[in-house]
Amino acid sequence: MTTMPLSRRGLIKSTALAGGGFALAFALPLTTRYALAETPPETSRVTAFLEIYPDGTVRFLNPFAEMGQGVYTAIPQVVAEEMDADLARFIVMQAPVAPEYKVLFDGTLRFTGGSTSVRGSFGAMRNAGATARAMLLTAAAERWGVDPSELAVENHVVRHAASDREAGFGDLAQQAAALEPPREVTLKDEKDFRLIGQSPPRTDTPLKVNGTAWFGIDTKVEGMVHAAIRQCPVFEGKVASIDDAAARKLPGVVDVVNLDNAVAALADSWWRAKKAVDAVDITWDEGPLADFSSEGMLNDQMARVDETGVPAEDEGDAPKALRGAETVVEATYVLPFLAHATMEPMNCTADVRADGCDVWAPNQGADSVATLAEQVTGLPHDRIRVHTPYLGGGFGRRFIIDYAAQAMLLSMKAKRPVKLVWSREEDTTHDYYRPQTVVKARGAVKDGRIQATHITVVGDGPLRRHMKQFLADPDLDESVFEGLVTKPYQIEARRTDYVYHEIPVPIGFWRSVGNSVSGYAYESFMDEMAHAAGADPMDFRLAHLGEGSSARGVLEKVRDIAGYKKGIYDADGERRVMGIALHESFGSMVGEIAEVSIEAGAPKVHKVWCAIDVGTVVNPAIVKAQLMSAIAYGLSAALIEEVTLEKGRVQQANFDTYPFLPPDRMPEVVAEVLTLDRPMGGVGEPGTPPIAAAVANAVFQLTGERVRRLPFGRRELKQVEAEGATVKG
């Protein structure tokens, strides 16, 4: 398939969008008939984000990677809104790494993650569309000798009603591209939106249906060889010695390479490379973590839950209120290491030459790939190109690009392009895992109200590990306890302590990051306090939420759409319960109700109702799809996923030992999108945090057992009458 690389020299200056950044070209296959053209037609670059073909087709350069979350539709939808363009005439490509595309956080960053893409670039993308519109208007006005105020733009056409003249965007593009972009533009009033708030078809769906979408694992480069890898099974271990004689005799094998902590085989196909690397006799130096176990670390974490940590939140005097309380509820929650289990395993194709380097890598930050390539190859920045394809799942894993470094090193050794693909076993056993975390909660309850809460979190976080520069306080890693200090409940005395406990194995960003911990722990504890107060969980939450608040509106909406029932009820011959959870993350408020029964000793989730307040909604269908996806991801983790380590080795390897939720266990999801009084929030992750607690809260009512350690599959549950929460008084 033809690709169109974008050179740094091809960029133009855009004064409509500010920001510094990187300068690196990379491309995706074209998504229209131009993909098959030997010489695609010339385009006119109207702004840094937009190129217009003579027939009016708009090529939009998207600053964000598409990994299923819908940014290849939602972002151009915003641009087309302000441009008054026909969205159906857009083709979407990855933008090069350059200053103009660094659109997050006031033009200082560009990455794909943290549920930031749409909400973080909303203003910049509106500006880009409005800038293009203004330039097209000016071009038409100059051509016809009229004032721009006399013109109107509608659906890809500029019209002058007084003279009955009109011109399409393609006709005006070359003239518009020669203009200086305006320093200021006027944005639409929200009441005039015609695209924002609608759900046009996704631009990536046809490609993924017909099989032409390009993922990293599809990459083919002339002259390339394939690579398979075996990394030391113990983190921080190294290769002590290898015997590769047998591997080198296998058909198709080109080379066997020692990478210090791994061994790779190069061959004329991936399967031959895999057979070769498996045939290498490797002696490992297992290093300092040879005796590490996750259970041993858990014991150490549990021993620290009563320590006084660094306060992340301290309102009122919670310790004093708890000491004087008549009824104190106490619970400790344990969340395991989790893998990302992306459908497409880690992979990268690299071509390192004396005069330059090309890297084809699924990633969530091409800037980081470029910087890494400079470090690995020693080449200057302007000799490196990064190509970002569609991602077969990201979930935070592809922020960390260890696989790209390996591919570059192998290409340097082979002196030709190398395509490295990790096996599923390598992908699972060498992930950057969600950290194992322990949360202890204490709460004082009196007369149906929470008097005080004191939460202690013992763990380690990916921000400290990978992005220390973003920590507001070096002693507080917000990625560990985020979500705990923004709970919407009205409680006078609240304290949250962070106890740093170093995790020696790789950890990283996992969908919703620390919110997946706090959503489960706090919302489970809310039910425990409700039980101690003798209150219904729904009524108890509403009693602690302010009138007219986003949280109250969301909880009331999900209550209504679910037809919330109190206690156990019969349905289809089964005893069922509705469990509740409410959580705010990434600027959005989400409420979820899970209808649960017990079947064969495990929770069976029949249906999930979800309501989200996300502020301004660009594409409701994408919001709902992301909620369903996030619930599936969180539910799978809650029910069956867990990574354990013994003697420094991850014990799970493929989907037989690290399964994820099968289709027949996925419940129906009913999602409702609200637009209450809040700024635009994110949608990729907020659906994940509440689901584990919603299920756990239902399980308690059915079994009398509090599930305080995930996943649920660790033990068999028996359906009995509820026995009550652990209450100390």
Secondary structure, 3 states (H helix, E strand, C coil): CCECCCCHHHCCCCCCCCCCCCCECCCCECCCHHHHCCCCCCCEEEECCEEECCCCCEEEEECCCCCCCCHHHHHHHHHHHHHCCCHHHEEEEECCECHHHCCECCCCECCCCCCCHHHHHHHHHHHHHHHHHHHHHHHHHHHHCCCHHHEEEECCEEEECCCCEEEEHHHHHHHHHCCCCCCCCCCCCHHHCCCCCCCCCCCCHHHHHHCCCCEHHHCCCCCCEEEEEEECCECCCEEEEEECHHHHCCCCEEEEEECCCEEEEEECCHHHHHHHHHHCEEEEECHHHCCCCHHHHHHHHHCCCCCCCEEEEEECCHHHHHHCCCCEEEEEEEECEECCCCCCCCEEEEEEECCEEEEECCCCCHHHHHHHHHHHHCCCHHHEEEECCECCCCCCHHHCCHHHHHHHHHHHHHCCCEEEECCHHHHHHCCCEECCEEEEEEEEEECCEEEEEEEEEEECCHHHHHCHHHCCECCECHHHHCCCCCCCCCCCEEEEEEEECCCCCCECCCCCCCHHHHHHHHHHHHHHHHHHCCCCHHHHHHHCCCCCCHHHHHHHHHHHHHCCCCCCEEECCEEEEEEEEEEEECCEEEEEEEEEEEECCEEEEEEEEEEEECCCCCCHHHHHHHHHHHHHHHHHHHHCCCECEECCEECCCCCCCCCCCCHHHCCEEEEEEECCCCCCCCCCCCCCHHHHHHHHHHHHHHHCCCCCECCHHHCCCCCCCCCCCCEEC
